[in-house]
Amino acid sequence: MSGRDRAIEVAGQVRDPEMPMLTLADLGVLRGVEVRPDDDGEAVIVSITPTYTGCPAMATMRDDLVHRLNDAGFARVEVRVVLDPPWSSDWISERGRAALREAGLSPPGPAAHPAGPVMLTLGPPRPAPPCPRCGSAATRLTSEFGATACKALYRCTDCLEPFEHVKEI
């Protein structure tokens, strides 16, 4: 296995600190891994994109990537933050969406990507997601923000269970 393949494999296994059922690759945050020769052997450059501006988990993601790659034998690791294109919840893999459902979180639906200006609406920004526990469509928003800013809190009116929904971005 080449150094690049090994670096991609190691970086692809690093978990999201806020949703540990997902790897950074499954979340779509891991954007690229390069390996370049350098004086100490090989330098790894990892590119990641935050789920939203100001995401407090970025420092932990960076540190986790550096530590895991250092432990795998890569002495020099640089993590770059890439903001263009901005992250979209559409980048979450099918495996990631399944892992969210298995953990009791509602995965995001398709994100809206308007071509022109975005109209301000004062109503709910999206249809209510189905309950990840019982599958009912009878759910209601209880808070626009959950444990993290990228999740909202809902309650199922059939099974009465609360759940978090990963927002469409």
C-alpha positions in Angstrom: 0.0 0.0 0.0 1.4 3.4 -0.9 1.9 6.2 1.6 -1.0 8.1 0.1 -3.3 5.1 0.3 -2.3 4.5 3.9 -2.8 8.2 4.8 -6.3 8.2 3.1 -7.2 5.1 5.0 -6.1 6.5 8.4 -7.7 9.9 7.8 -10.9 8.3 6.6 -11.3 6.4 9.9 -11.2 9.6 12.1 -14.5 10.1 13.8 -16.5 13.3 14.2 -16.2 14.5 17.8 -19.8 15.7 18.0 -21.4 12.7 16.1 -19.0 9.8 16.8 -21.1 7.4 14.8 -19.8 9.2 11.7 -16.3 9.3 10.3 -15.1 12.6 8.9 -15.3 10.9 5.5 -18.9 9.8 5.9 -19.8 13.3 7.2 -18.3 14.8 4.0 -15.9 17.0 6.0 -12.8 15.2 4.8 -12.2 16.8 1.4 -8.8 15.5 0.4 -5.5 13.8 1.4 -2.2 14.5 -0.3 1.2 13.0 0.4 4.3 14.8 -0.7 8.0 13.9 -0.2 9.8 16.1 2.3 13.1 16.1 4.2 11.7 13.9 7.0 10.1 11.3 4.6 6.5 12.1 3.7 4.4 15.1 4.5 0.6 14.7 4.6 -1.7 17.5 3.8 -5.3 16.9 4.8 -8.1 19.3 3.6 -11.3 19.6 5.7 -14.4 21.7 5.3 -16.5 22.8 8.3 -20.1 22.0 8.4 -20.8 25.7 9.1 -18.7 28.8 9.8 -17.5 28.9 13.4 -17.9 25.1 14.0 -16.3 24.5 17.4 -15.4 20.9 16.5 -12.8 22.0 13.8 -9.9 22.2 16.3 -10.7 18.7 17.6 -11.0 17.3 14.1 -7.6 18.8 13.2 -6.0 17.5 16.4 -7.5 14.0 15.9 -6.3 13.9 12.3 -2.8 15.0 13.2 -2.5 12.5 16.1 -3.9 9.5 14.1 -1.6 10.2 11.2 1.4 10.8 13.5 0.6 7.5 15.2 0.5 5.8 11.7 4.1 7.0 11.1 3.6 10.3 9.3 5.9 12.8 11.0 4.7 15.9 9.3 0.9 16.5 9.0 -0.7 19.8 7.9 -4.5 20.2 8.1 -6.0 22.9 5.8 -9.5 24.3 6.1 -11.2 24.6 2.7 -14.2 26.9 2.6 -15.0 26.8 -1.1 -17.2 25.1 -2.0 -19.0 25.3 1.3 -20.0 22.1 3.0 -23.5 20.7 2.2 -25.4 18.1 4.1 -25.8 16.4 0.7 -22.1 15.3 1.2 -23.1 12.9 4.0 -22.6 9.4 2.6 -25.3 6.8 2.5 -23.3 4.8 5.1 -23.3 8.0 7.2 -27.0 8.5 6.9 -27.6 4.9 7.9 -25.3 5.4 11.0 -27.3 8.5 12.0 -30.6 6.5 11.8 -29.1 3.6 13.8 -28.0 6.1 16.5 -31.6 7.5 16.7 -30.8 10.8 14.8 -32.8 11.9 11.8 -30.5 12.3 8.8 -31.0 15.4 6.6 -33.0 15.4 3.5 -31.8 17.0 0.3 -30.4 20.5 0.8 -32.0 23.4 -1.2 -29.5 25.0 -3.5 -31.2 28.1 -4.9 -29.6 29.6 -8.0 -30.5 33.2 -7.1 -31.3 35.2 -3.9 -32.6 33.3 -1.0 -36.0 34.5 0.2 -36.4 35.1 3.9 -39.3 33.2 5.4 -40.5 33.3 8.9 -42.1 29.9 8.9 -40.4 26.5 9.4 -37.5 26.3 7.0 -38.1 22.7 6.1 -40.7 20.0 6.3 -40.7 18.0 9.6 -38.5 14.9 9.3 -39.9 11.4 10.0 -39.3 9.9 13.4 -36.1 7.8 13.3 -37.5 5.4 16.0 -41.0 4.6 14.7 -41.0 6.1 11.2 -44.0 8.3 11.8 -44.3 11.5 9.8 -46.2 13.1 12.7 -43.3 15.1 14.2 -43.0 18.6 15.5 -40.1 21.0 16.0 -39.4 21.7 19.7 -36.2 23.7 19.3 -34.3 25.0 16.3 -31.0 24.1 18.0 -30.0 20.8 19.7 -26.8 19.8 21.4 -25.0 21.4 18.5 -26.0 24.2 16.1 -26.1 21.8 13.2 -29.0 19.8 14.8 -32.6 20.7 15.7 -34.8 19.0 18.3 -38.1 17.3 17.3 -40.7 15.2 19.1 -42.7 12.5 17.5 -46.4 13.0 18.3 -47.1 9.2 17.8 -44.4 7.5 20.0 -43.8 10.7 22.0 -40.0 10.3 21.7 -37.8 13.3 21.3 -35.1 13.1 18.7 -32.4 15.2 17.0 -32.4 16.0 13.3 -29.3 16.9 11.4 -30.1 20.1 9.6 -30.1 20.4 5.8 -27.4 22.9 4.8 
